[in-house]
Amino acid sequence: MGTDWINYQNFYEYEIPHIKLEDLYNNSKFVFSSEKAFVLLNMFFYNLGFSYELFTGIVIGFCLFFILKSIEQRSDNFYFSFFLSIVIFLFGYSLEPVFRQLIALTLIVIGFKYIERRNFFKYLFVIILATQFHISAFIALPIYFLEKIDFSKKKFCLLFFGSYIIILLRSKIFLVLIKISSKFLRYESYFLSNRYGLSVERSFLGEIYSVGIFIVYTYIIFYSYEFSKNKKNYLKNMSLIYIVLNYFANIFPILFRVSHYFVIGFIVSMSSLKFIRTPNKKILKLGKRSISYILIIFLYIPFILDAWREIYGTKLNIYRYGNYKNYFVEMVNGRLKNNFYEKSEEYRKNIENFLNEEDKEREEKRNKDIK
C-alpha cells in the first residue's frame, strides 16, 4: 500500500547487504542512516536469512500484539476498543506503509507504564529508542507531563482555538523557522504538501457533521471517561489532543499522522461508555437501556464511514489497497513476485500517475475558487 513499501523492500534487499556495523557510526550517508535502530533491525533479520515479507510480517505481528495488549489493559470495553483500533489505524498500519512509525508507536505504548510509575528517565530512554526507528517519535515526549495537567473545559477550548490560529499561521511559522536555520527546508513538504494524510475540503453539511462528532467525542471524554475506574489523566488528555488534531487534519494533512501518537488515549476513552453523566451530574447507567444501543450505533457508523472513505474515497486509495502484494497469503499461494523490480515498477508508475492526477485536480479546484 502506498509507495513506502517499495523504499523499504529496496533498502532491505539491495542496500542492507552492503551496510556494515561501522557504517552506522562513521557518518556514512544512506537511506534511514539517522534511524540506526531500524537499520540494525533490518540487518539482524537479513543476516538470519529472512525474506522481506517474513521480516515485515513478524515485526508487524509483534507490534500489533503489544499495542492491543496495552489497550486491553486500560480499556473498560475491549471489544469496542479493539474495533476502534482496527478501523482507525491498525488496519492501515498492518499493511506496512508506516512501518517505522508503527515500531516507534509500539515502543511508546510499552513505555506508558513508566508514565504511570512516574519514572521520567526510563520513559525518556524509550522515546530516544523510538526516535531511532522514526524521528517523529519525539512528539510523544510531552505525553509524560500530561499526567499532571488538568484540562478543564475552558482550557480545552483554549487548546482548540489556539491550535486553529497556529494552523492558519503555519506558512508564516515555517518561514520564520527557515530563517533561523536552512535545515528546516527538508521539512517543507510536511508543512505545505497535501500528500501527507487526507486533505479534504469539507462541505457545509460535512462541517456540521464534523463539529457534531467532535462535540460527541468531547462529551464522552468529559462525562464518561472522566469517571471511569480505569481513568488515567494522561490518556484523557491524549484523547482531547487527538480529537483536536484529527479535526484540523483536513486543512493540515500531516496532523493525520501526528495524531496517531495520541490515538491510544482516544480509543481507551471511547471504550468507557458503561455509563455517562449529564451536565447536571445525573448518572445514566447504560447497560441494556435503549440509549446505549443508540449511542453505540451512533459511534460505530462514523468510524465505519471513515474507514470506507479511506479505502474507497479516491482512485489512488482503491488502487493502493486493492493492489497491495506483501501478504503472507500471496506468498503461500505462490502469487508473490520474487523479482522486486518486476513487482514494483508498474506499481510505482501507477501510484505516481494517481498522485499527479490528484495534484492536478486539486490545483484546478483552487484556481476555480480563486476566480
Summary of the structure (lengths in Angstrom):
residues: 371
radius of gyration: 21.8
end to end distance: 36.5
largest distance: 66.7
contacts: 1077
relative contact order: 0.11
helix: 73%
strand: 2%
